[in-house]
Amino acid sequence: MNAPVPGGRTPSLRARLFVLIVVPQLALAVAASVVLHWMARDMSRNLYDDTLKVVAHAVAREVMVSKGDLVADALMESLQGAIGDPLFYQVHAAGGRLVVGRTDAPAMPVGPDYPEAVPVFYNAIYNGQPVRAVVLREYITDPELDGWTTVRVWQTVTRREALTLQMLGQAAAVLALMVASVAGLVWFGINRGLTPLTDLRNAVALRSSAELRPIRRPVPREVVPLVETINSLFDRLAAELERRRAFISNAAHQLRNPVAAIQAQAGAALNARRDEDRQQRLTDLQELARRLSRLTQQLLRLDAASDGLGVAGAGPVDLRAIVAETARRHVPAALKQGVDLSLNEVSQPLPVLVNPVLLEEAVDNLIDNALKYGAPPGSELRLDLSSGNGQAMLRVIDQGAGIPADCHQAVFDRFFRISTADDGGSGLGLPIVRTIARRAGGDARIEPSDAGCVVLLTLPLAEDGADPGRKSQDAPDLTAF
């Protein structure tokens, strides 16, 4: 569907409905006028033809009574007054002898038969004017006119054409009145019928970012799906606005302390009297800046994952390759802590439809959390990959103190931390993992374990035949986060 041109005007729904209803009626009225013209012409022709046939019979009787003399003027005036147009006649006796009448009668058509006692009508030109003529053959028993007598009567067609136009004009006037009345009723009906849409527009106009309650007013059945869609949009907008408000509130709360600490350390560094104190303050300031950068990065990643921005790419990625690459980057940190980091790989690729940047972030958070909270020196941190029931699974298994059972769900809440020690954590790692997983159709949870902690990440496998090596080219660039 074409988008409206900015600054241009699109036809209103009222105008569209009016045109769609009235224009066909106008077309029908025009077609009806053509049909009525044909009917009026046929009716006028039949009426005048019947009258012309009566005149032919009258002329034949008058000639027989008058023994071949001219038809009386009084009779011709009477007949002409009844018909309106001038009348002319011609009578031939048996053998073709002219008895009475005009000698310049219009020529009879060649070809058709002229049966006895049956009138035959035809059109002709007489003195430069169109005329309608009738030929009637009658058998007259008379000493003067013995045998088949041929009577021809013709008249101009001015009155019959005028009658045709008069009948057509009257019918057209009635049709025009009907169309105008129907158009007025249609316009009134359209305005009345669109009142629910006007009310709906007013109801939508009353909504704002602070007022997104559903529309409850009754509407016609045809508009119910639209209202349901609008209400669904309001629900999504309300949820998104609430999520944004919560994010801003949480971000402001979490950033307040690091920013204040940075300001304090910067002030202490400026006021330090000894180089050793100044160097220590600058070192602490650098660490605080690093934590603030990490916190900001995680907040942005969490917001992007919660919003669904780029969670699914144009093509699947291999979870096995992502885990292997991410684990490789954490090997130096694991060796420094004295932790044995191992990866239990699978033989086949594990294609999943997740944005590779966010998937890498989720795996990175899982390993980082395990190294920070669940991998004491000399312990083992194992990454197990597997698949089953259409799911790709990653288990991060550590040998730490574990997570209490009553906190298995709480650790996935934003900013929740079991320990209150200042260890540089922000309480966003596991929430980011679960948000990314659920946006991709999977999940993240804590599995019961006798020792240590087991975090399970599940993601739906891509359909068979997908290319796990092809990464999304249409997904947004999230590396700036």
PyMOL commands that set and color helices and strands:
alter all, ss='L'
color gray80, all
select helices_A, chain A and resi 13-65+73-83+158-193+195-205+221-271+275-306+319-337+356-373+405-407+410-412+429-439
alter helices_A, ss='H'
color red, helices_A
select strands_A, chain A and resi 87-92+98-101+120-126+129-140+147-156+317-318+340-344+351-352+380-388+391-397+443-447+454-460
alter strands_A, ss='S'
color yellow, strands_A
deselect
rebuild
show_as cartoon
